[in-house]
Amino acid sequence: MSTLTPILADAVNISGSIQGGLGCLGAAIGVGLVGARAAEAVGRNPSASGKILVQGILGMALAEAVAFYALFLGK
């Protein structure tokens, strides 16, 4: 039982790190999805690449904001 106590104490101390890591993971997945869909959209309609680029950059910026919220507002 005495070896469990330090493990639980360490788990409490890393809770903010887990929150930041999951937030960054979510942002990475979001940026990947936006990039993949933008590339697919340009492949379907190359003449609209300028508008798709603007929308893709906005979408990626909003997805990256999730990572900053998780890192800065975390414990």
mmCIF file of the N, C-alpha and C atoms, coordinates in Angstrom:
data_MODEL
# 
_entry.id   MODEL 
# 
loop_
_atom_site.group_PDB 
_atom_site.id 
_atom_site.type_symbol 
_atom_site.label_atom_id 
_atom_site.label_alt_id 
_atom_site.label_comp_id 
_atom_site.label_asym_id 
_atom_site.label_entity_id 
_atom_site.label_seq_id 
_atom_site.pdbx_PDB_ins_code 
_atom_site.Cartn_x 
_atom_site.Cartn_y 
_atom_site.Cartn_z 
_atom_site.occupancy 
_atom_site.B_iso_or_equiv 
_atom_site.pdbx_formal_charge 
_atom_site.auth_seq_id 
_atom_site.auth_comp_id 
_atom_site.auth_asym_id 
_atom_site.auth_atom_id 
_atom_site.pdbx_PDB_model_num 
ATOM 1   N N  . MET A 1 1  ? 0.814   -1.190 0.000   1.00 0.00 ? 1  MET A N  1 
ATOM 2   C CA . MET A 1 1  ? 0.000   0.000  0.000   1.00 0.00 ? 1  MET A CA 1 
ATOM 3   C C  . MET A 1 1  ? 0.855   1.251  0.000   1.00 0.00 ? 1  MET A C  1 
ATOM 4   N N  . SER A 1 2  ? 2.049   1.178  0.590   1.00 0.00 ? 2  SER A N  1 
ATOM 5   C CA . SER A 1 2  ? 2.903   2.356  0.677   1.00 0.00 ? 2  SER A CA 1 
ATOM 6   C C  . SER A 1 2  ? 3.479   2.736  -0.689  1.00 0.00 ? 2  SER A C  1 
ATOM 7   N N  . THR A 1 3  ? 3.623   1.784  -1.615  1.00 0.00 ? 3  THR A N  1 
ATOM 8   C CA . THR A 1 3  ? 4.151   2.127  -2.931  1.00 0.00 ? 3  THR A CA 1 
ATOM 9   C C  . THR A 1 3  ? 3.087   2.786  -3.806  1.00 0.00 ? 3  THR A C  1 
ATOM 10  N N  . LEU A 1 4  ? 1.842   2.631  -3.469  1.00 0.00 ? 4  LEU A N  1 
ATOM 11  C CA . LEU A 1 4  ? 0.762   3.228  -4.262  1.00 0.00 ? 4  LEU A CA 1 
ATOM 12  C C  . LEU A 1 4  ? 0.640   4.722  -4.008  1.00 0.00 ? 4  LEU A C  1 
ATOM 13  N N  . THR A 1 5  ? 0.931   5.165  -2.826  1.00 0.00 ? 5  THR A N  1 
ATOM 14  C CA . THR A 1 5  ? 0.768   6.569  -2.470  1.00 0.00 ? 5  THR A CA 1 
ATOM 15  C C  . THR A 1 5  ? 1.638   7.500  -3.323  1.00 0.00 ? 5  THR A C  1 
ATOM 16  N N  . PRO A 1 6  ? 2.931   7.236  -3.531  1.00 0.00 ? 6  PRO A N  1 
ATOM 17  C CA . PRO A 1 6  ? 3.711   8.125  -4.408  1.00 0.00 ? 6  PRO A CA 1 
ATOM 18  C C  . PRO A 1 6  ? 3.203   8.124  -5.848  1.00 0.00 ? 6  PRO A C  1 
ATOM 19  N N  . ILE A 1 7  ? 2.700   7.001  -6.300  1.00 0.00 ? 7  ILE A N  1 
ATOM 20  C CA . ILE A 1 7  ? 2.176   6.936  -7.661  1.00 0.00 ? 7  ILE A CA 1 
ATOM 21  C C  . ILE A 1 7  ? 0.955   7.825  -7.794  1.00 0.00 ? 7  ILE A C  1 
ATOM 22  N N  . LEU A 1 8  ? 0.073   7.809  -6.814  1.00 0.00 ? 8  LEU A N  1 
ATOM 23  C CA . LEU A 1 8  ? -1.103  8.670  -6.858  1.00 0.00 ? 8  LEU A CA 1 
ATOM 24  C C  . LEU A 1 8  ? -0.718  10.136 -6.752  1.00 0.00 ? 8  LEU A C  1 
ATOM 25  N N  . ALA A 1 9  ? 0.269   10.446 -5.957  1.00 0.00 ? 9  ALA A N  1 
ATOM 26  C CA . ALA A 1 9  ? 0.729   11.831 -5.836  1.00 0.00 ? 9  ALA A CA 1 
ATOM 27  C C  . ALA A 1 9  ? 1.290   12.327 -7.172  1.00 0.00 ? 9  ALA A C  1 
ATOM 28  N N  . ASP A 1 10 ? 2.021   11.483 -7.866  1.00 0.00 ? 10 ASP A N  1 
ATOM 29  C CA . ASP A 1 10 ? 2.548   11.864 -9.174  1.00 0.00 ? 10 ASP A CA 1 
ATOM 30  C C  . ASP A 1 10 ? 1.428   12.036 -10.194 1.00 0.00 ? 10 ASP A C  1 
ATOM 31  N N  . ALA A 1 11 ? 0.415   11.202 -10.132 1.00 0.00 ? 11 ALA A N  1 
ATOM 32  C CA . ALA A 1 11 ? -0.708  11.301 -11.060 1.00 0.00 ? 11 ALA A CA 1 
ATOM 33  C C  . ALA A 1 11 ? -1.459  12.618 -10.881 1.00 0.00 ? 11 ALA A C  1 
ATOM 34  N N  . VAL A 1 12 ? -1.579  13.084 -9.659  1.00 0.00 ? 12 VAL A N  1 
ATOM 35  C CA . VAL A 1 12 ? -2.240  14.357 -9.408  1.00 0.00 ? 12 VAL A CA 1 
ATOM 36  C C  . VAL A 1 12 ? -1.410  15.503 -9.987  1.00 0.00 ? 12 VAL A C  1 
ATOM 37  N N  . ASN A 1 13 ? -0.102  15.419 -9.898  1.00 0.00 ? 13 ASN A N  1 
ATOM 38  C CA . ASN A 1 13 ? 0.770   16.488 -10.381 1.00 0.00 ? 13 ASN A CA 1 
ATOM 39  C C  . ASN A 1 13 ? 0.819   16.587 -11.902 1.00 0.00 ? 13 ASN A C  1 
ATOM 40  N N  . ILE A 1 14 ? 0.556   15.506 -12.634 1.00 0.00 ? 14 ILE A N  1 
ATOM 41  C CA . ILE A 1 14 ? 0.638   15.549 -14.084 1.00 0.00 ? 14 ILE A CA 1 
ATOM 42  C C  . ILE A 1 14 ? -0.714  15.746 -14.753 1.00 0.00 ? 14 ILE A C  1 
ATOM 43  N N  . SER A 1 15 ? -1.751  16.041 -14.006 1.00 0.00 ? 15 SER A N  1 
ATOM 44  C CA . SER A 1 15 ? -3.070  16.174 -14.614 1.00 0.00 ? 15 SER A CA 1 
ATOM 45  C C  . SER A 1 15 ? -3.116  17.326 -15.608 1.00 0.00 ? 15 SER A C  1 
ATOM 46  N N  . GLY A 1 16 ? -2.431  18.441 -15.326 1.00 0.00 ? 16 GLY A N  1 
ATOM 47  C CA . GLY A 1 16 ? -2.388  19.548 -16.273 1.00 0.00 ? 16 GLY A CA 1 
ATOM 48  C C  . GLY A 1 16 ? -1.654  19.174 -17.545 1.00 0.00 ? 16 GLY A C  1 
ATOM 49  N N  . SER A 1 17 ? -0.633  18.354 -17.425 1.00 0.00 ? 17 SER A N  1 
ATOM 50  C CA . SER A 1 17 ? 0.115   17.924 -18.597 1.00 0.00 ? 17 SER A CA 1 
ATOM 51  C C  . SER A 1 17 ? -0.738  17.039 -19.492 1.00 0.00 ? 17 SER A C  1 
ATOM 52  N N  . ILE A 1 18 ? -1.532  16.202 -18.884 1.00 0.00 ? 18 ILE A N  1 
ATOM 53  C CA . ILE A 1 18 ? -2.424  15.344 -19.669 1.00 0.00 ? 18 ILE A CA 1 
ATOM 54  C C  . ILE A 1 18 ? -3.457  16.199 -20.398 1.00 0.00 ? 18 ILE A C  1 
ATOM 55  N N  . GLN A 1 19 ? -3.992  17.200 -19.720 1.00 0.00 ? 19 GLN A N  1 
ATOM 56  C CA . GLN A 1 19 ? -4.968  18.079 -20.341 1.00 0.00 ? 19 GLN A CA 1 
ATOM 57  C C  . GLN A 1 19 ? -4.343  18.822 -21.530 1.00 0.00 ? 19 GLN A C  1 
ATOM 58  N N  . GLY A 1 20 ? -3.151  19.338 -21.347 1.00 0.00 ? 20 GLY A N  1 
ATOM 59  C CA . GLY A 1 20 ? -2.468  20.032 -22.442 1.00 0.00 ? 20 GLY A CA 1 
ATOM 60  C C  . GLY A 1 20 ? -2.152  19.100 -23.595 1.00 0.00 ? 20 GLY A C  1 
ATOM 61  N N  . GLY A 1 21 ? -1.712  17.892 -23.267 1.00 0.00 ? 21 GLY A N  1 
ATOM 62  C CA . GLY A 1 21 ? -1.407  16.916 -24.314 1.00 0.00 ? 21 GLY A CA 1 
ATOM 63  C C  . GLY A 1 21 ? -2.626  16.515 -25.121 1.00 0.00 ? 21 GLY A C  1 
ATOM 64  N N  . LEU A 1 22 ? -3.736  16.295 -24.439 1.00 0.00 ? 22 LEU A N  1 
ATOM 65  C CA . LEU A 1 22 ? -4.968  15.937 -25.156 1.00 0.00 ? 22 LEU A CA 1 
ATOM 66  C C  . LEU A 1 22 ? -5.481  17.102 -25.988 1.00 0.00 ? 22 LEU A C  1 
ATOM 67  N N  . GLY A 1 23 ? -5.334  18.316 -25.460 1.00 0.00 ? 23 GLY A N  1 
ATOM 68  C CA . GLY A 1 23 ? -5.742  19.490 -26.235 1.00 0.00 ? 23 GLY A CA 1 
ATOM 69  C C  . GLY A 1 23 ? -4.912  19.644 -27.495 1.00 0.00 ? 23 GLY A C  1 
ATOM 70  N N  . CYS A 1 24 ? -3.605  19.425 -27.384 1.00 0.00 ? 24 CYS A N  1 
ATOM 71  C CA . CYS A 1 24 ? -2.721  19.505 -28.551 1.00 0.00 ? 24 CYS A CA 1 
ATOM 72  C C  . CYS A 1 24 ? -3.000  18.370 -29.533 1.00 0.00 ? 24 CYS A C  1 
ATOM 73  N N  . LEU A 1 25 ? -3.324  17.202 -29.014 1.00 0.00 ? 25 LEU A N  1 
ATOM 74  C CA . LEU A 1 25 ? -3.673  16.087 -29.887 1.00 0.00 ? 25 LEU A CA 1 
ATOM 75  C C  . LEU A 1 25 ? -4.940  16.398 -30.675 1.00 0.00 ? 25 LEU A C  1 
ATOM 76  N N  . GLY A 1 26 ? -5.927  16.966 -30.005 1.00 0.00 ? 26 GLY A N  1 
ATOM 77  C CA . GLY A 1 26 ? -7.165  17.345 -30.692 1.00 0.00 ? 26 GLY A CA 1 
ATOM 78  C C  . GLY A 1 26 ? -6.911  18.393 -31.759 1.00 0.00 ? 26 GLY A C  1 
ATOM 79  N N  . ALA A 1 27 ? -6.053  19.361 -31.451 1.00 0.00 ? 27 ALA A N  1 
ATOM 80  C CA . ALA A 1 27 ? -5.726  20.391 -32.437 1.00 0.00 ? 27 ALA A CA 1 
ATOM 81  C C  . ALA A 1 27 ? -5.004  19.789 -33.635 1.00 0.00 ? 27 ALA A C  1 
ATOM 82  N N  . ALA A 1 28 ? -4.098  18.858 -33.385 1.00 0.00 ? 28 ALA A N  1 
ATOM 83  C CA . ALA A 1 28 ? -3.371  18.222 -34.485 1.00 0.00 ? 28 ALA A CA 1 
ATOM 84  C C  . ALA A 1 28 ? -4.310  17.430 -35.385 1.00 0.00 ? 28 ALA A C  1 
ATOM 85  N N  . ILE A 1 29 ? -5.248  16.740 -34.780 1.00 0.00 ? 29 ILE A N  1 
ATOM 86  C CA . ILE A 1 29 ? -6.230  15.993 -35.577 1.00 0.00 ? 29 ILE A CA 1 
ATOM 87  C C  . ILE A 1 29 ? -7.092  16.955 -36.390 1.00 0.00 ? 29 ILE A C  1 
ATOM 88  N N  . GLY A 1 30 ? -7.509  18.065 -35.769 1.00 0.00 ? 30 GLY A N  1 
ATOM 89  C CA . GLY A 1 30 ? -8.323  19.053 -36.472 1.00 0.00 ? 30 GLY A CA 1 
ATOM 90  C C  . GLY A 1 30 ? -7.593  19.682 -37.644 1.00 0.00 ? 30 GLY A C  1 
ATOM 91  N N  . VAL A 1 31 ? -6.329  20.037 -37.450 1.00 0.00 ? 31 VAL A N  1 
ATOM 92  C CA . VAL A 1 31 ? -5.546  20.625 -38.532 1.00 0.00 ? 31 VAL A CA 1 
ATOM 93  C C  . VAL A 1 31 ? -5.357  19.610 -39.656 1.00 0.00 ? 31 VAL A C  1 
ATOM 94  N N  . GLY A 1 32 ? -5.129  18.362 -39.304 1.00 0.00 ? 32 GLY A N  1 
ATOM 95  C CA . GLY A 1 32 ? -4.986  17.328 -40.321 1.00 0.00 ? 32 GLY A CA 1 
ATOM 96  C C  . GLY A 1 32 ? -6.252  17.132 -41.138 1.00 0.00 ? 32 GLY A C  1 
ATOM 97  N N  . LEU A 1 33 ? -7.392  17.155 -40.468 1.00 0.00 ? 33 LEU A N  1 
ATOM 98  C CA . LEU A 1 33 ? -8.661  17.007 -41.184 1.00 0.00 ? 33 LEU A CA 1 
ATOM 99  C C  . LEU A 1 33 ? -8.925  18.196 -42.102 1.00 0.00 ? 33 LEU A C  1 
ATOM 100 N N  . VAL A 1 34 ? -8.666  19.404 -41.612 1.00 0.00 ? 34 VAL A N  1 
ATOM 101 C CA . VAL A 1 34 ? -8.875  20.592 -42.440 1.00 0.00 ? 34 VAL A CA 1 
ATOM 102 C C  . VAL A 1 34 ? -7.964  20.550 -43.659 1.00 0.00 ? 34 VAL A C  1 
ATOM 103 N N  . GLY A 1 35 ? -6.698  20.210 -43.456 1.00 0.00 ? 35 GLY A N  1 
ATOM 104 C CA . GLY A 1 35 ? -5.761  20.136 -44.576 1.00 0.00 ? 35 GLY A CA 1 
ATOM 105 C C  . GLY A 1 35 ? -6.142  19.074 -45.592 1.00 0.00 ? 35 GLY A C  1 
ATOM 106 N N  . ALA A 1 36 ? -6.587  17.931 -45.110 1.00 0.00 ? 36 ALA A N  1 
ATOM 107 C CA . ALA A 1 36 ? -6.982  16.859 -46.024 1.00 0.00 ? 36 ALA A CA 1 
ATOM 108 C C  . ALA A 1 36 ? -8.206  17.238 -46.846 1.00 0.00 ? 36 ALA A C  1 
ATOM 109 N N  . ARG A 1 37 ? -9.167  17.851 -46.175 1.00 0.00 ? 37 ARG A N  1 
ATOM 110 C CA . ARG A 1 37 ? -10.385 18.245 -46.898 1.00 0.00 ? 37 ARG A CA 1 
ATOM 111 C C  . ARG A 1 37 ? -10.117 19.387 -47.865 1.00 0.00 ? 37 ARG A C  1 
ATOM 112 N N  . ALA A 1 38 ? -9.208  20.301 -47.489 1.00 0.00 ? 38 ALA A N  1 
ATOM 113 C CA . ALA A 1 38 ? -8.861  21.394 -48.404 1.00 0.00 ? 38 ALA A CA 1 
ATOM 114 C C  . ALA A 1 38 ? -8.161  20.846 -49.649 1.00 0.00 ? 38 ALA A C  1 
ATOM 115 N N  . ALA A 1 39 ? -7.263  19.903 -49.466 1.00 0.00 ? 39 ALA A N  1 
ATOM 116 C CA . ALA A 1 39 ? -6.583  19.300 -50.614 1.00 0.00 ? 39 ALA A CA 1 
ATOM 117 C C  . ALA A 1 39 ? -7.574  18.557 -51.505 1.00 0.00 ? 39 ALA A C  1 
ATOM 118 N N  . GLU A 1 40 ? -8.518  17.886 -50.879 1.00 0.00 ? 40 GLU A N  1 
ATOM 119 C CA . GLU A 1 40 ? -9.549  17.190 -51.660 1.00 0.00 ? 40 GLU A CA 1 
ATOM 120 C C  . GLU A 1 40 ? -10.413 18.179 -52.426 1.00 0.00 ? 40 GLU A C  1 
ATOM 121 N N  . ALA A 1 41 ? -10.757 19.292 -51.789 1.00 0.00 ? 41 ALA A N  1 
ATOM 122 C CA . ALA A 1 41 ? -11.595 20.296 -52.445 1.00 0.00 ? 41 ALA A CA 1 
ATOM 123 C C  . ALA A 1 41 ? -10.872 20.940 -53.623 1.00 0.00 ? 41 ALA A C  1 
ATOM 124 N N  . VAL A 1 42 ? -9.581  21.213 -53.480 1.00 0.00 ? 42 VAL A N  1 
ATOM 125 C CA . VAL A 1 42 ? -8.814  21.783 -54.588 1.00 0.00 ? 42 VAL A CA 1 
ATOM 126 C C  . VAL A 1 42 ? -8.707  20.769 -55.724 1.00 0.00 ? 42 VAL A C  1 
ATOM 127 N N  . GLY A 1 43 ? -8.607  19.509 -55.384 1.00 0.00 ? 43 GLY A N  1 
ATOM 128 C CA . GLY A 1 43 ? -8.574  18.479 -56.424 1.00 0.00 ? 43 GLY A CA 1 
ATOM 129 C C  . GLY A 1 43 ? -9.869  18.395 -57.195 1.00 0.00 ? 43 GLY A C  1 
ATOM 130 N N  . ARG A 1 44 ? -10.972 18.671 -56.534 1.00 0.00 ? 44 ARG A N  1 
ATOM 131 C CA . ARG A 1 44 ? -12.269 18.620 -57.200 1.00 0.00 ? 44 ARG A CA 1 
ATOM 132 C C  . ARG A 1 44 ? -12.543 19.883 -58.015 1.00 0.00 ? 44 ARG A C  1 
ATOM 133 N N  . ASN A 1 45 ? -12.076 21.044 -57.501 1.00 0.00 ? 45 ASN A N  1 
ATOM 134 C CA . ASN A 1 45 ? -12.337 22.310 -58.177 1.00 0.00 ? 45 ASN A CA 1 
ATOM 135 C C  . ASN A 1 45 ? -11.096 23.204 -58.078 1.00 0.00 ? 45 ASN A C  1 
ATOM 136 N N  . PRO A 1 46 ? -10.139 23.018 -58.971 1.00 0.00 ? 46 PRO A N  1 
ATOM 137 C CA . PRO A 1 46 ? -8.884  23.776 -58.886 1.00 0.00 ? 46 PRO A CA 1 
ATOM 138 C C  . PRO A 1 46 ? -9.064  25.288 -59.043 1.00 0.00 ? 46 PRO A C  1 
ATOM 139 N N  . SER A 1 47 ? -10.107 25.718 -59.717 1.00 0.00 ? 47 SER A N  1 
ATOM 140 C CA . SER A 1 47 ? -10.286 27.156 -59.926 1.00 0.00 ? 47 SER A CA 1 
ATOM 141 C C  . SER A 1 47 ? -10.687 27.879 -58.642 1.00 0.00 ? 47 SER A C  1 
ATOM 142 N N  . ALA A 1 48 ? -11.143 27.167 -57.638 1.00 0.00 ? 48 ALA A N  1 
ATOM 143 C CA . ALA A 1 48 ? -11.555 27.772 -56.369 1.00 0.00 ? 48 ALA A CA 1 
ATOM 144 C C  . ALA A 1 48 ? -10.466 27.646 -55.305 1.00 0.00 ? 48 ALA A C  1 
ATOM 145 N N  . SER A 1 49 ? -9.233  27.429 -55.735 1.00 0.00 ? 49 SER A N  1 
ATOM 146 C CA . SER A 1 49 ? -8.169  27.180 -54.753 1.00 0.00 ? 49 SER A CA 1 
ATOM 147 C C  . SER A 1 49 ? -7.900  28.385 -53.854 1.00 0.00 ? 49 SER A C  1 
ATOM 148 N N  . GLY A 1 50 ? -8.069  29.603 -54.351 1.00 0.00 ? 50 GLY A N  1 
ATOM 149 C CA . GLY A 1 50 ? -7.849  30.791 -53.528 1.00 0.00 ? 50 GLY A CA 1 
ATOM 150 C C  . GLY A 1 50 ? -8.838  30.875 -52.374 1.00 0.00 ? 50 GLY A C  1 
ATOM 151 N N  . LYS A 1 51 ? -10.108 30.648 -52.664 1.00 0.00 ? 51 LYS A N  1 
ATOM 152 C CA . LYS A 1 51 ? -11.131 30.686 -51.614 1.00 0.00 ? 51 LYS A CA 1 
ATOM 153 C C  . LYS A 1 51 ? -10.961 29.526 -50.634 1.00 0.00 ? 51 LYS A C  1 
ATOM 154 N N  . ILE A 1 52 ? -10.581 28.374 -51.163 1.00 0.00 ? 52 ILE A N  1 
ATOM 155 C CA . ILE A 1 52 ? -10.376 27.203 -50.305 1.00 0.00 ? 52 ILE A CA 1 
ATOM 156 C C  . ILE A 1 52 ? -9.180  27.428 -49.394 1.00 0.00 ? 52 ILE A C  1 
ATOM 157 N N  . LEU A 1 53 ? -8.129  28.082 -49.899 1.00 0.00 ? 53 LEU A N  1 
ATOM 158 C CA . LEU A 1 53 ? -6.948  28.367 -49.100 1.00 0.00 ? 53 LEU A CA 1 
ATOM 159 C C  . LEU A 1 53 ? -7.300  29.261 -47.918 1.00 0.00 ? 53 LEU A C  1 
ATOM 160 N N  . VAL A 1 54 ? -8.074  30.303 -48.166 1.00 0.00 ? 54 VAL A N  1 
ATOM 161 C CA . VAL A 1 54 ? -8.468  31.221 -47.093 1.00 0.00 ? 54 VAL A CA 1 
ATOM 162 C C  . VAL A 1 54 ? -9.291  30.488 -46.036 1.00 0.00 ? 54 VAL A C  1 
ATOM 163 N N  . GLN A 1 55 ? -10.254 29.713 -46.458 1.00 0.00 ? 55 GLN A N  1 
ATOM 164 C CA . GLN A 1 55 ? -11.090 28.976 -45.517 1.00 0.00 ? 55 GLN A CA 1 
ATOM 165 C C  . GLN A 1 55 ? -10.281 27.928 -44.765 1.00 0.00 ? 55 GLN A C  1 
ATOM 166 N N  . GLY A 1 56 ? -9.337  27.300 -45.436 1.00 0.00 ? 56 GLY A N  1 
ATOM 167 C CA . GLY A 1 56 ? -8.481  26.309 -44.775 1.00 0.00 ? 56 GLY A CA 1 
ATOM 168 C C  . GLY A 1 56 ? -7.598  26.929 -43.711 1.00 0.00 ? 56 GLY A C  1 
ATOM 169 N N  . ILE A 1 57 ? -7.026  28.086 -44.016 1.00 0.00 ? 57 ILE A N  1 
ATOM 170 C CA . ILE A 1 57 ? -6.172  28.757 -43.033 1.00 0.00 ? 57 ILE A CA 1 
ATOM 171 C C  . ILE A 1 57 ? -6.990  29.186 -41.823 1.00 0.00 ? 57 ILE A C  1 
ATOM 172 N N  . LEU A 1 58 ? -8.186  29.706 -42.049 1.00 0.00 ? 58 LEU A N  1 
ATOM 173 C CA . LEU A 1 58 ? -9.057  30.082 -40.928 1.00 0.00 ? 58 LEU A CA 1 
ATOM 174 C C  . LEU A 1 58 ? -9.425  28.869 -40.086 1.00 0.00 ? 58 LEU A C  1 
ATOM 175 N N  . GLY A 1 59 ? -9.751  27.771 -40.736 1.00 0.00 ? 59 GLY A N  1 
ATOM 176 C CA . GLY A 1 59 ? -10.099 26.555 -40.005 1.00 0.00 ? 59 GLY A CA 1 
ATOM 177 C C  . GLY A 1 59 ? -8.934  26.008 -39.196 1.00 0.00 ? 59 GLY A C  1 
ATOM 178 N N  . MET A 1 60 ? -7.740  26.058 -39.767 1.00 0.00 ? 60 MET A N  1 
ATOM 179 C CA . MET A 1 60 ? -6.563  25.586 -39.042 1.00 0.00 ? 60 MET A CA 1 
ATOM 180 C C  . MET A 1 60 ? -6.238  26.493 -37.858 1.00 0.00 ? 60 MET A C  1 
ATOM 181 N N  . ALA A 1 61 ? -6.413  27.791 -38.033 1.00 0.00 ? 61 ALA A N  1 
ATOM 182 C CA . ALA A 1 61 ? -6.145  28.720 -36.931 1.00 0.00 ? 61 ALA A CA 1 
ATOM 183 C C  . ALA A 1 61 ? -7.115  28.477 -35.777 1.00 0.00 ? 61 ALA A C  1 
ATOM 184 N N  . LEU A 1 62 ? -8.372  28.227 -36.086 1.00 0.00 ? 62 LEU A N  1 
ATOM 185 C CA . LEU A 1 62 ? -9.347  27.950 -35.030 1.00 0.00 ? 62 LEU A CA 1 
ATOM 186 C C  . LEU A 1 62 ? -9.055  26.618 -34.340 1.00 0.00 ? 62 LEU A C  1 
ATOM 187 N N  . ALA A 1 63 ? -8.591  25.641 -35.104 1.00 0.00 ? 63 ALA A N  1 
ATOM 188 C CA . ALA A 1 63 ? -8.230  24.362 -34.489 1.00 0.00 ? 63 ALA A CA 1 
ATOM 189 C C  . ALA A 1 63 ? -7.007  24.515 -33.593 1.00 0.00 ? 63 ALA A C  1 
ATOM 190 N N  . GLU A 1 64 ? -6.044  25.327 -34.006 1.00 0.00 ? 64 GLU A N  1 
ATOM 191 C CA . GLU A 1 64 ? -4.852  25.555 -33.186 1.00 0.00 ? 64 GLU A CA 1 
ATOM 192 C C  . GLU A 1 64 ? -5.189  26.323 -31.911 1.00 0.00 ? 64 GLU A C  1 
ATOM 193 N N  . ALA A 1 65 ? -6.232  27.124 -31.941 1.00 0.00 ? 65 ALA A N  1 
ATOM 194 C CA . ALA A 1 65 ? -6.640  27.866 -30.746 1.00 0.00 ? 65 ALA A CA 1 
ATOM 195 C C  . ALA A 1 65 ? -7.010  26.907 -29.617 1.00 0.00 ? 65 ALA A C  1 
ATOM 196 N N  . VAL A 1 66 ? -7.515  25.747 -29.964 1.00 0.00 ? 66 VAL A N  1 
ATOM 197 C CA . VAL A 1 66 ? -7.859  24.745 -28.951 1.00 0.00 ? 66 VAL A CA 1 
ATOM 198 C C  . VAL A 1 66 ? -6.606  24.329 -28.179 1.00 0.00 ? 66 VAL A C  1 
ATOM 199 N N  . ALA A 1 67 ? -5.502  24.183 -28.876 1.00 0.00 ? 67 ALA A N  1 
ATOM 200 C CA . ALA A 1 67 ? -4.252  23.801 -28.208 1.00 0.00 ? 67 ALA A CA 1 
ATOM 201 C C  . ALA A 1 67 ? -3.802  24.887 -27.241 1.00 0.00 ? 67 ALA A C  1 
ATOM 202 N N  . PHE A 1 68 ? -3.910  26.135 -27.649 1.00 0.00 ? 68 PHE A N  1 
ATOM 203 C CA . PHE A 1 68 ? -3.512  27.226 -26.759 1.00 0.00 ? 68 PHE A CA 1 
ATOM 204 C C  . PHE A 1 68 ? -4.423  27.317 -25.546 1.00 0.00 ? 68 PHE A C  1 
ATOM 205 N N  . TYR A 1 69 ? -5.714  27.119 -25.748 1.00 0.00 ? 69 TYR A N  1 
ATOM 206 C CA . TYR A 1 69 ? -6.634  27.117 -24.602 1.00 0.00 ? 69 TYR A CA 1 
ATOM 207 C C  . TYR A 1 69 ? -6.285  26.010 -23.623 1.00 0.00 ? 69 TYR A C  1 
ATOM 208 N N  . ALA A 1 70 ? -5.996  24.842 -24.149 1.00 0.00 ? 70 ALA A N  1 
ATOM 209 C CA . ALA A 1 70 ? -5.658  23.703 -23.275 1.00 0.00 ? 70 ALA A CA 1 
ATOM 210 C C  . ALA A 1 70 ? -4.346  23.949 -22.525 1.00 0.00 ? 70 ALA A C  1 
ATOM 211 N N  . LEU A 1 71 ? -3.383  24.557 -23.190 1.00 0.00 ? 71 LEU A N  1 
ATOM 212 C CA . LEU A 1 71 ? -2.090  24.789 -22.542 1.00 0.00 ? 71 LEU A CA 1 
ATOM 213 C C  . LEU A 1 71 ? -2.140  25.923 -21.522 1.00 0.00 ? 71 LEU A C  1 
ATOM 214 N N  . PHE A 1 72 ? -2.794  27.023 -21.877 1.00 0.00 ? 72 PHE A N  1 
ATOM 215 C CA . PHE A 1 72 ? -2.774  28.189 -21.009 1.00 0.00 ? 72 PHE A CA 1 
ATOM 216 C C  . PHE A 1 72 ? -3.831  28.142 -19.917 1.00 0.00 ? 72 PHE A C  1 
ATOM 217 N N  . LEU A 1 73 ? -4.973  27.537 -20.197 1.00 0.00 ? 73 LEU A N  1 
ATOM 218 C CA . LEU A 1 73 ? -6.027  27.467 -19.194 1.00 0.00 ? 73 LEU A CA 1 
ATOM 219 C C  . LEU A 1 73 ? -5.971  26.200 -18.374 1.00 0.00 ? 73 LEU A C  1 
ATOM 220 N N  . GLY A 1 74 ? -5.031  25.321 -18.693 1.00 0.00 ? 74 GLY A N  1 
ATOM 221 C CA . GLY A 1 74 ? -4.859  24.095 -17.924 1.00 0.00 ? 74 GLY A CA 1 
ATOM 222 C C  . GLY A 1 74 ? -4.350  24.404 -16.533 1.00 0.00 ? 74 GLY A C  1 
ATOM 223 N N  . LYS A 1 75 ? -4.329  23.420 -15.736 1.00 0.00 ? 75 LYS A N  1 
ATOM 224 C CA . LYS A 1 75 ? -3.931  23.566 -14.338 1.00 0.00 ? 75 LYS A CA 1 
ATOM 225 C C  . LYS A 1 75 ? -2.586  24.104 -14.196 1.00 0.00 ? 75 LYS A C  1 
# 
